[in-house]
Amino acid sequence: MTQSDAEWQAIAAYVDQMATMIELPIPPECREGVIANVMRTKAIAQLFLDFPVPDEVEIAPTFDP
């Protein structure tokens, strides 16, 4: 089993568990697409998580409309 296969199985299990938890039926013909979208979302989020932010950077002010 490759890293990709292991990741696919882990995300598939996550999708199945979350769908059960929130009582969201995922049709079998859509399941593979849902898993692929979660994998893409994870890859995009990882770009932000890996971005180095210096300690001296200040947080942005809160926007209150």
N, CA and C atoms as a LAMMPS dump frame, in Angstrom:
ITEM: TIMESTEP
0
ITEM: NUMBER OF ATOMS
195
ITEM: BOX BOUNDS ff ff ff
-5.0000000000000000e+02 5.0000000000000000e+02
-5.0000000000000000e+02 5.0000000000000000e+02
-5.0000000000000000e+02 5.0000000000000000e+02
ITEM: ATOMS id mol type element x y z
1 1 1 N 0.857 -1.192 0
2 1 2 C 0 0 0
3 1 3 C 0.89 1.237 0
4 2 1 N 0.653 2.118 -0.936
5 2 2 C 1.444 3.346 -1.017
6 2 3 C 0.877 4.4 -0.076
7 3 1 N 1.631 5.477 0.088
8 3 2 C 1.167 6.598 0.916
9 3 3 C -0.153 7.13 0.39
10 4 1 N -0.251 7.215 -0.934
11 4 2 C -1.469 7.717 -1.557
12 4 3 C -2.655 6.806 -1.253
13 5 1 N -2.437 5.485 -1.329
14 5 2 C -3.501 4.53 -1.014
15 5 3 C -3.919 4.636 0.447
16 6 1 N -2.928 4.748 1.319
17 6 2 C -3.217 4.863 2.745
18 6 3 C -3.98 6.153 3.035
19 7 1 N -3.563 7.24 2.376
20 7 2 C -4.252 8.518 2.567
21 7 3 C -5.691 8.428 2.051
22 8 1 N -5.867 7.802 0.872
23 8 2 C -7.208 7.636 0.292
24 8 3 C -8.1 6.863 1.266
25 9 1 N -7.588 5.782 1.822
26 9 2 C -8.38 4.968 2.74
27 9 3 C -8.709 5.738 4.017
28 10 1 N -7.751 6.501 4.527
29 10 2 C -7.99 7.282 5.74
30 10 3 C -9.049 8.352 5.492
31 11 1 N -8.962 9.022 4.357
32 11 2 C -9.944 10.07 4.056
33 11 3 C -11.295 9.451 3.742
34 12 1 N -11.312 8.299 3.094
35 12 2 C -12.577 7.61 2.833
36 12 3 C -13.263 7.236 4.146
37 13 1 N -12.487 6.754 5.099
38 13 2 C -13.054 6.413 6.409
39 13 3 C -13.58 7.667 7.101
40 14 1 N -12.828 8.764 7
41 14 2 C -13.258 10.034 7.592
42 14 3 C -14.571 10.509 6.972
43 15 1 N -14.651 10.469 5.638
44 15 2 C -15.874 10.895 4.939
45 15 3 C -17.057 10.039 5.392
46 16 1 N -16.854 8.735 5.462
47 16 2 C -17.931 7.838 5.885
48 16 3 C -18.377 8.136 7.317
49 17 1 N -17.418 8.347 8.21
50 17 2 C -17.748 8.639 9.612
51 17 3 C -18.48 9.968 9.757
52 18 1 N -17.999 10.993 9.072
53 18 2 C -18.635 12.298 9.183
54 18 3 C -20.028 12.292 8.557
55 19 1 N -20.19 11.59 7.446
56 19 2 C -21.509 11.495 6.821
57 19 3 C -22.492 10.823 7.765
58 20 1 N -22.034 9.777 8.446
59 20 2 C -22.889 9.098 9.426
60 20 3 C -23.201 10.025 10.592
61 21 1 N -22.183 10.733 11.068
62 21 2 C -22.357 11.602 12.233
63 21 3 C -23.38 12.705 11.978
64 22 1 N -23.317 13.307 10.787
65 22 2 C -24.239 14.409 10.517
66 22 3 C -25.471 13.959 9.723
67 23 1 N -25.605 12.633 9.612
68 23 2 C -26.763 12.04 8.936
69 23 3 C -26.934 12.585 7.515
70 24 1 N -25.811 12.566 6.779
71 24 2 C -25.798 13.035 5.402
72 24 3 C -25.606 11.835 4.477
73 25 1 N -26.656 11.413 3.809
74 25 2 C -26.477 10.266 2.908
75 25 3 C -25.663 10.675 1.677
76 26 1 N -24.64 9.883 1.381
77 26 2 C -23.835 10.117 0.18
78 26 3 C -24.131 8.961 -0.768
79 27 1 N -24.752 9.25 -1.904
80 27 2 C -25.039 8.185 -2.862
81 27 3 C -23.744 7.486 -3.279
82 28 1 N -23.776 6.182 -3.451
83 28 2 C -22.561 5.439 -3.821
84 28 3 C -21.863 5.992 -5.061
85 29 1 N -22.634 6.476 -6.019
86 29 2 C -22.013 6.997 -7.248
87 29 3 C -21.321 8.345 -7.016
88 30 1 N -21.562 8.989 -5.882
89 30 2 C -20.945 10.289 -5.569
90 30 3 C -19.799 10.171 -4.57
91 31 1 N -19.688 9.03 -3.908
92 31 2 C -18.726 8.863 -2.809
93 31 3 C -17.288 9.128 -3.266
94 32 1 N -16.876 8.578 -4.392
95 32 2 C -15.507 8.76 -4.87
96 32 3 C -15.201 10.236 -5.131
97 33 1 N -16.155 10.954 -5.683
98 33 2 C -15.97 12.383 -5.93
99 33 3 C -15.866 13.177 -4.644
100 34 1 N -16.651 12.809 -3.635
101 34 2 C -16.588 13.491 -2.34
102 34 3 C -15.208 13.276 -1.717
103 35 1 N -14.723 12.037 -1.765
104 35 2 C -13.404 11.731 -1.211
105 35 3 C -12.325 12.513 -1.958
106 36 1 N -12.41 12.574 -3.272
107 36 2 C -11.428 13.319 -4.066
108 36 3 C -11.453 14.802 -3.708
109 37 1 N -12.63 15.36 -3.49
110 37 2 C -12.733 16.776 -3.115
111 37 3 C -12.149 17.029 -1.732
112 38 1 N -12.351 16.116 -0.797
113 38 2 C -11.761 16.28 0.54
114 38 3 C -10.237 16.213 0.434
115 39 1 N -9.725 15.322 -0.41
116 39 2 C -8.268 15.239 -0.6
117 39 3 C -7.725 16.536 -1.193
118 40 1 N -8.427 17.111 -2.165
119 40 2 C -7.988 18.39 -2.751
120 40 3 C -8.032 19.509 -1.71
121 41 1 N -9.091 19.54 -0.913
122 41 2 C -9.21 20.562 0.13
123 41 3 C -8.075 20.436 1.13
124 42 1 N -7.726 19.208 1.489
125 42 2 C -6.612 18.966 2.413
126 42 3 C -5.306 19.476 1.821
127 43 1 N -5.079 19.24 0.541
128 43 2 C -3.849 19.694 -0.115
129 43 3 C -3.77 21.221 -0.141
130 44 1 N -4.887 21.872 -0.401
131 44 2 C -4.922 23.343 -0.416
132 44 3 C -4.672 23.889 0.984
133 45 1 N -5.311 23.303 1.981
134 45 2 C -5.127 23.762 3.361
135 45 3 C -3.679 23.574 3.805
136 46 1 N -3.036 22.502 3.334
137 46 2 C -1.653 22.232 3.732
138 46 3 C -0.719 23.349 3.282
139 47 1 N -1.015 23.981 2.149
140 47 2 C -0.198 25.112 1.687
141 47 3 C -0.205 26.237 2.717
142 48 1 N -1.354 26.505 3.303
143 48 2 C -1.463 27.556 4.315
144 48 3 C -0.809 27.131 5.622
145 49 1 N -0.983 25.875 5.988
146 49 2 C -0.406 25.385 7.244
147 49 3 C 1.117 25.365 7.195
148 50 1 N 1.685 25.133 6.004
149 50 2 C 3.137 25.062 5.856
150 50 3 C 3.799 26.426 5.659
151 51 1 N 3.005 27.471 5.45
152 51 2 C 3.565 28.798 5.189
153 51 3 C 4.188 29.354 6.467
154 52 1 N 5.469 29.695 6.407
155 52 2 C 6.122 30.209 7.62
156 52 3 C 5.682 31.654 7.914
157 53 1 N 5.307 31.885 9.132
158 53 2 C 4.909 33.225 9.562
159 53 3 C 5.871 33.655 10.673
160 54 1 N 6.604 34.739 10.454
161 54 2 C 7.545 35.199 11.483
162 54 3 C 6.807 35.571 12.778
163 55 1 N 7.49 35.405 13.894
164 55 2 C 6.896 35.702 15.197
165 55 3 C 6.53 37.178 15.351
166 56 1 N 7.238 38.075 14.648
167 56 2 C 6.977 39.509 14.818
168 56 3 C 5.772 40.011 14.032
169 57 1 N 5.133 39.158 13.257
170 57 2 C 3.952 39.557 12.491
171 57 3 C 2.779 39.742 13.452
172 58 1 N 2.106 40.883 13.297
173 58 2 C 0.947 41.161 14.159
174 58 3 C -0.325 40.64 13.5
175 59 1 N -1.274 40.249 14.314
176 59 2 C -2.541 39.775 13.766
177 59 3 C -3.315 40.947 13.203
178 60 1 N -4.178 40.646 12.264
179 60 2 C -4.989 41.688 11.646
180 60 3 C -6.066 42.141 12.639
181 61 1 N -6.457 43.399 12.538
182 61 2 C -7.531 43.862 13.416
183 61 3 C -8.856 43.161 13.052
184 62 1 N -9.738 43.126 13.994
185 62 2 C -11.042 42.517 13.767
186 62 3 C -11.921 43.465 12.969
187 63 1 N -12.565 42.945 11.954
188 63 2 C -13.473 43.751 11.165
189 63 3 C -14.88 43.579 11.715
190 64 1 N -15.477 44.669 12.146
191 64 2 C -16.863 44.661 12.635
192 64 3 C -17.671 45.607 11.771
193 65 1 N -18.505 45.068 10.868
194 65 2 C -19.269 45.947 9.977
195 65 3 C -20.304 46.759 10.73
